[in-house]
Amino acid sequence: MWGTFLNRRTLIAGLALCLVGTGVWGVWRGRTQGIPALGPTPAEVLATIPQATRNSPADQAIAQWTAKARQAAGDDSAWTQLGDALMQKARETADASYYGRADAVFRKALLLQPDNVAALIGVAWVYSARHEFERSIEWANKAIGRDPHSQEAYGLLGDAALEMGQYDTAFVSYQKMLDLRPDLSSYSRGAQLLYVTGDLRKAIWLMQKAIAAGAPYAENTAWCRAQLALMHLSNGVLLAAEQGLQTALKQTPNNYHVLAALGKVKAAQKEYGAAIEYYKQAIAVAPQHEALVALGDLYLITGHQQEAEKQYALVETIHKLNQANGVRGDMQMARFYADHDRNIAAALREAAMVYQTRPNVFAADTLAWCYYKNGRYQEAQKFIAKALGRRTPDATILFHAGLIYAKLDNRRAAQQYLYQALSLNPNFHPLYASVAADTLKQLGEHGPERAQVRAE
């Protein structure tokens, strides 16, 4: 019906690019090697689920299915529904401790019914959220073995392929997903893949279709609106980005994705006071890595050093909590360290480790940036070339390329990439946009001589 929508060129979990969250509670660590022969009792599993702090649709679903599982402990479908609700809660709060709770619940369903496809998908979903993509593939394939028409399983296969830099495989999985059922989940995944592989126009079109399709949870449609706004922002179209986010904010005023995206748009508009307030609101809902870093950066450039350091300290805390909740590999921390000249040797080790299993565009860019920060410019060139290979419309990647080539005395390439970065979005980063502009100016002034690069 749909043909090949990707022309070769998220809802169950969105995309793995957005799944890392923070943990603020303890976690029951479920077993991760197959279905256990024995396990905790239903009462023990249910005891790990905290009382709701608000009355969101996810909270209501958790309460409903917790009651059902307590009343009918032998009903595997009740356990699966509860697991889905817990993962939705993790999505809405960025609280990684829900992964362990959901894992225990899905495995309880599998003890009752080993052929429960939804529970198999649930375990694959948990592994994806924890960045254990090889295991996610294994469990998604188990689900497909029992149901070859499982749209959700193909989505998780595509997510894993996308994160692992296997873009042709991701195209195939997402196309299969779309052929089975065109909806918010398949449209938004396809949009993200198109963006990463350089087709911004089609990515925007497909994300608009995802928004129009809608979802049972309003929070998930809001996520799509936030992603669409970030696509507009990457192309410097600030008005469209802000208008879409304001619409989303009216519908879901506590969505941290929307609030954080508004912070990013306001920062690009150099309305730093408004940007700070939006980031603070986002963090009040969920203290998520990217928002904390961005808020710290804004405090830094507005002269509030102590406030900046508080946010950066929280970034470290979240990193430790994510590790405690089973999230593997943290490319975000490597990027944070490199951006802020902290632990740059450790940043390089972390980035190299992540790249071994997830050689995607953004991992290649981060590794190149870490090599640059460690003064290893030849290695940086090797990996920035890989990052540039897919023509992802990301000004930060182009900025990194510009600085790397400046250090290698390739003035023409440095000018080209810095110009492209600033053409996409002249205010792409509150700390580094001015560095890009200054370096480009210096390269022009000094002719063939190497310009001194400020971001060292």
N, C-alpha and C positions, 0 to 999 in steps of 0.2 A: 504493500500500500504506500509506504513512505519512500521506497527506493533507498538509495544510499545518501542519507541526509548529510553525512560528513564530507562527502565528495573527496574521500581519501586525503585530503589535504590534510542540590543532590538530594528520594526523600529519606530513604531508609537510613542513610547516614550522611546525607549531603555528600561532600567529598572528603577524602582522607586529608586534603590540604587544610581542612577546617576542623579537624576532630580533636586536636590537642586541647585539653582544658586543665583547670586547676582542681585540686582536691582539698576540701576543707573539713572532711570527716574521716574517721578511720574506715577501714575497708576489710571486708571478709575476702580473703584471697582465694578464689575458686581454683580448683585443679585445672591445669592447662594441657594435660596429656591424655586425650581421649575421654571417653565417658566412664566415670568411675563406677566400680561395682557397688560400692557403698558410698554413702555421703551423709551430710548433715540431715537431720530430720526436717520436715516441712516447717515446724515451729522454729527451729534454729535458723533456717534460711530467712523466714519472714521477720525474725527478730533483728536482722541486720538492716532492715529498711527504716530510715528515720521518719519521724512524724513530719508531715508537710508544714512548711513555714508560710505558704501562701496557697491560694485556691485556684491555681492555674489549671487548664485542661489536663496537663500531664499529671498534676497532683491528684486531680479527681480520678483519672484513669488508674493511677497507682492504688488509691484507696479502694476503688471498685474491685480491682482484680486481686488485691491482697485479701479482701474479704472473701472473694470467691475461692481463692486457693486455700484459705483457712477452713472454709466450710466444706469444700470438696477437694481434698488434698490429692485425690487420685485422678483429677481432671487435668490432663496434660495441656489442653488448650488454654486453661486458665493461667497456668504457669507461663506459657508462651506469651500470652497477652500482657501479663505482668512484666515480663522481661522487656517487651517492646516499649512499655510505658516508662520503665526505668531508663532505657537508652534515650528516649525522648527527653526525659528529665536531664540526663547528662548533656544532651544537645543544647537545652535551653539555659543551663546554668554553668556550663563548662566545668563541671565538677567530676573529675576523673574517678572518684571513689565509687560512682554508680556503675562503672564498668564491672568491678568485682561482684557487686550485688546482682547485676543483670546476668553475669556469667553463671553464678550459682543457680539462679532461677531457670535459665535455659537448660542447664544440665539436669535440673530436677525434672523438667518436662521430658528430657531424653531418657531418663531412668524409667519413666512411666511408659514412654512410647519412642523407641529408638528410631522409628521412621518418621518422626514429626519433622516435616520439612521446614516449617517456620522456626522451630527451635535450632535446627542445624544452621539456618541462615543467621539466627541470633548469635550463635557462638562465633560464626565467621565475622559478624558485625563487631563483636567485642574485640576480636583479634585485630581487625582493621583499625579500630579506635586506638588500640595500643601500639599501632605501627608494627605489628607482627604479620606482615603481609603474606609471607610464605604460608603461614598457618591459616590465614584468612582464605587464601586460594584453596587450600586443602579442604576446608569445611564448606566453602561455597560449591566446590565440585561434588562433595557428598550430597548436597541438596539437589544439584542438577541431576545427579545419578538417580535420584528418587522422583524428581519432577523436572523433566527437560524444558518445561515452559516457565520456570521460576524467574520472573523478571528481576526480583530483588537479588537473587544469586548472581545473575549476569552483571548487575550493577556493582556488586562487591568485587567481582573479577576485574571489571573495568577500573574500579578505584585502585586496586592493588597494582594493576599494570601502569596506570598513570603515575602513581607514586614511585614505581620502580623504573620509570623512564622508558617503558615498553609501549610507546605510543601507538604503533600499528595494532598491537594486541588490544589496547584500550579502545581504539576505533571499532574493532570487530565486536567486542563485548557490549559497548554502548549502543551500537547499531542493532544488535540482537535485542537488547533491552527495549529500544524504541519500537522495534517491529512488534514485540510482544504487547506493549502497552505504552502509547505516547501519553505521558503525564508529567507532572512537575518534576518527579524524580529523574526520569529519563531525559527530559529537555534540559534541566539544569546541569546534569552531568555532562551532556554533550556540549553545552555552552562553555563549561570550564575547559574541556579538552580543546575545543576550537580556539579559545583564548590562548592557552599555553602554546599551541602549535601555530599561532600567528594570524588567525583569521578573526580579527576583532569584529568586523561587520556582521559576520554570521553568528558569532558568539553572542552579540547583543540581541540579534533577532531571536535566537533560540531561548535566551534567558527571558525575553519578553513573553514568549510562548509559555514558558514555565510559570510565570506570574499569572498569566491569564488562565492557566489550567487550575491553579489554586491547590489547596491541600486541606485535609481534615484539621490540622493544627495551623492556626494563623501564624505562629512563630516561624514555621518553615517557609511560608510565602514571604514573610518579612526578610528572612535570610536571603532569598532570591533577589528581593529588591535591593538589599545591601550589596550583593555581588554585582548586580547591574550597575549600581551607582559607582562602584569601584572600577568597573570597566570604563565607564564614562570618564571617571577621574584620570585613569591611566592615559586617556587621549586628550586630557586638558579641557574636557567639556564640563565645567564646574556647575553651570546653571542646571543642566539636565540631571546631574548627579544629586544636587541639593533638592530639587523639586521631587524627585523620586523618593528620596529619604524622608522628606517631610510628610509625604503621603503615607509612607510606611509607619512613621512615628505616630500618626493619628490612630492607626489601626492597632499597633502594638507598641505602646509607649515605654514598655520595659524591656524591649528586645536589645540586648547588648551589642549585637552585630550592627543594628541600625544606628545606635548611639555612637559606637566607635567609628563607624563610617562617616557620620556627621562630623565627628571630631577631626577626621582626616580631611574632609572637604573644607572645613573652616580653617584648618591649618594651611591648606593650599591657597586659601583666600587671604591669608595672613591676618585673620581675625583670631588672634591667639587666645584672648579671653574667652570667647565663645567656644573655641576648640577645647580648652581646658575644662570647661564646664561639662561639655558632652562626654569627654573621656572620664571625668569623675563620676558621672551618672552611669556610664557603662560599667565601670569598675565596681560601683555599688551593687550592681546586679550580679556581676561575675568578674572577679579579679583576673582577667585574662591577659596572657603574656603581651600580646601586641599592643593592647591599650595601655598597659602599665609602662612599657618602653616609650611609647609615643608621648604619654603624659610627662614622663621624666624628661624627655627631650625638650618639650615645650617649657617646662619649668627652667631647664638649663638655659635656653636662649632668652628667657625673660628675666634672668638674674636671680632665680630662686634655687640656688645650689643645694641647700639642705633638703628642700622638698623633692628635688630631682633624685637625690641619693636615697630618699625613703622609697620612691617608686622602684628604683633599681634594686634595692634590697628585697622588695617584694617579688621581683622577677626571680631572684635566686631562690626564694622560699618556694615559689610555685614550681620551679624546676625540681626541687627535692621532693615535693609532694607528688608530682607527676611520676617521678621514678618510683616512689613508694607504692603508687597505684598501678605499676606494671607497664607504663608507657616507655617504649624502647626508643633510644636514639633521639637526640634533640637538636635538630638543625637550627632551630630558633635561638638556642643558647649560644651556639657557635657564632651565629650572625650578630647577636647582641654583644658578645665579647669583642668581636672584630670591629664593629661599629663604634664601640666606646673605648677601644684600646685597653681592654682588660683581659688578662689571662690569654694572651694571643697564642701562646704555644699550645695551651689546652684547647683553645678554639680550633686550631688547625687539626689537632688529633681527633676531636669530636666530628668535625666536618668530614675528614677523611674516612672515618669509621662509618658515618651515615652514607656517604657516597658509595661505599662498597656494595651496599644492598639496595640503595635508592638513587641510582644515577640519573635523576631527572634534571630538568632545566634549572630549577631553583637550588638544588643541591650542588650542581656544577658551579653556579654563580657564587654560592656561599663559600665553596672550597677555593675558588679562584681568589675571592676577596680575602680569605684567611691567609693564603699564600702571599698575597700582596702585602698584607699587614706584617707578615713575618720577613719581608724583604726578599722573597723568593719569586722574582718576577717572571722567569722563564716558565716555572710550573704554573704560575697564575695565568699566563697567556694560554697554556694548553687547555685549562679548564674553562676560561672565559670564552674560548672559541666554541667549546661544547655548549655552553649556555646560550650563545648567540645563534647557534645552529638552527633553532626552531623559530627564530624571528618573533619571539614573544614580545608583545608591546609593553615592555616594562622599562621605565626610565632608569631605575636603579641598576639594572643589568648593564645598560648602555653607559651609565656613569662609571661603573666599575671598569668596564672595558676601556673607557677613555683614560682613566688614571693609570691603568696597567700599561697601555701602549705609550703613554707619556714617559713612564719610567724606562721603557725599552727604546726610547729615542725615535719612536715612530710617530713623528709629529702629525702626519696626515691622517693616520688612523685615529689618533687621539682626538684630533679636532672633529673628525667625522662623528665619532660616537658621543662626544660631549654635546655637540650641536644637536644630534638626534634626541638625546635625553632631554635637553631643554626645550626642544620643539614639541615633544610629546606633552610635557608638563613643566613649565618653568619653575614651579614650586613643588617639585616631586617629593622633597624631603626637607623638613625644617632645618636640619643640621648640614645637609650636603648639597642642597641646590645652589647655595652661594659658593661653595667650593667648586662646583662644576663651572659656574659662570666665571669665577676668578681664574681658574686654570685655563679655560678656553681663551680668556683675554690674554693671559701670559703667553700662551702658545702663539697667539697672533703677533704679539709684540716682539717676542724673541726670535721670530723667524725659525730657522732650522735648528737653533740651539735648544737644548732641553729646558723646558720651563720647570721651575721649582714647584712641586705639588704639595699643597697644604695638608692633605689628608694622609698623613704618614703615621 
